[in-house]
């Protein structure tokens, strides 16, 4: 317990400090991004490097000193997530094609799934799910504090699941990740002074997706599937919303746009802070449901209300106009705009 508190405090403070340092580096080197609809304001995007570095460093120190040793599953996850973070950083520096990203993500996911000793069919489905959630997390990173808030809540929920399931090393690893994300979130809250970038979004998404699979490995199919969905309900709903919306509008799936949950909530009058809070509350509801499904307190049918709530939310948000709508008082700019969700 004392180590967990010390590790979390260290990760939080170190991530916050490193984020400040990397922000200065990004501003000097021009490593910045401007979100869609935010004319003129560019924000550094090296926050993911801080989160990944601190998570790996704190965990490695704990393991090397013998205070918090890692088992093979947790170590494999950390290594694979590091590879995905490197992929994301390369994509930030020079865009990597979607096909190449998926291949690397699938390879890293296969590494984790193999270490978990899942069967061929279950393992293949797990790899597909991990790749999906990884990219869904990148897609939802469209508003200040959105992905950070969702990820912190999800990581804490998964840490509780891992602890309840006797997966101590994984629980500790997720706790460190949650603390590092909190340290970063201090600088990502509106108005954001740093963004995760592709490095952080892919690292976080991959880490959480793999953790969801690992904590539910060996459980019965229905409770496991229900817990898996509940833990990722927000990013899953956002991906479904975007896919349906773009198909109905005749747009390609990979064409960026201001059509995510965060954008639509802003259209309804919420502030960016309000959007982050709403997404955090929704993630908390999913995390609690997933935890109760995981430990058997709730039966598989309990996940149905979450499915219905997510489907109803998507249906309602589809009615919010987003294509061809200009924000009040917004003047178009000629400089290139980067959609960090792509």
TABELZI-V817978 format. One line per field, one symbol per residue. ss: DSSP state (a for helix, b for strand, c for the rest). psi: psi as a letter, one per 40 degrees, with the letter a starting at -180 (. if undefined). burial: b if it has 9 or more other ideal C-beta (glycine too) atoms within 8 Angstrom, else e. A space follows every 50 residues. Layout:
ss=???
psi=???
burial=???
This chain:
ss=caaaaaaaaaaaaaaaaaaaaaaaaaaaaccbbcccccccccbbccaaaa aaaaaaaaaaaaaacccccccaaaaaaaaaaaaaaaaaaaaaaccccaaa aaaaaaaaaaaaaaaccccaaaaaaaaaaaaaaaaaaaaacccccaaaaa aaaaaaaaaaaaaacccaaaaaaaaaaaaaaaaaaaaaccccccccaaaa aaaaaaaaaaaaaaaaccccaaaaaaaaaaacaaaaaaaaaaaaaaaacc ccccccccccaaaaaaaccccaaaaaaaaaaaaaaaaaaaaaaaccccca aaaaaaaaaaaaaaaaaccccccccccccccccccccccccc
psi=ddddddddddddddddddddddddddddefgiihiheghdhihifedddd ddddddddddddddeedgihiddddddddddddddddddddddhhiiddd dddddddddddddddefiiddddddddddddddddddddegeihecdddd ddddddddddddddeegdddddddddddddddddddeeihhheiididdd dddddddddddddddeheiidddddddddddfddddddddddddddddef iidehiigeidddddddeeiidddddddddddddddddddddddeediid ededddddddddddddddehhdhehhihehhiieiihhhee.
burial=eebbeebbbbbbbbbbbbbbebbebbbeeebbbbbbeeeeeebbbbbbbb bbbbbbbbbeebbeeeebebeebbbbbbbbbbbbbbbbbbbbeeeeeeee bbebbbebbbbbbbbbebeeeebeebbebbbbbbbbbbbbbbbbbbbbbb bbbbbbbbbbbbbbeebebbbbbbbbbbbbbbbbbbbbbbebebbbbbbb bbbbbbbbbbbbbbbbbebeeebbbbbbbbbbbbbbbbbbbbbbbbbeee beeeeebebbbbbbbbbeebebbbbbbbbbebbbbbbbbbbbbbeeeeeb ebbeebbeebeebbeebbebebeeeeeeeeeeeeeeeebbbe
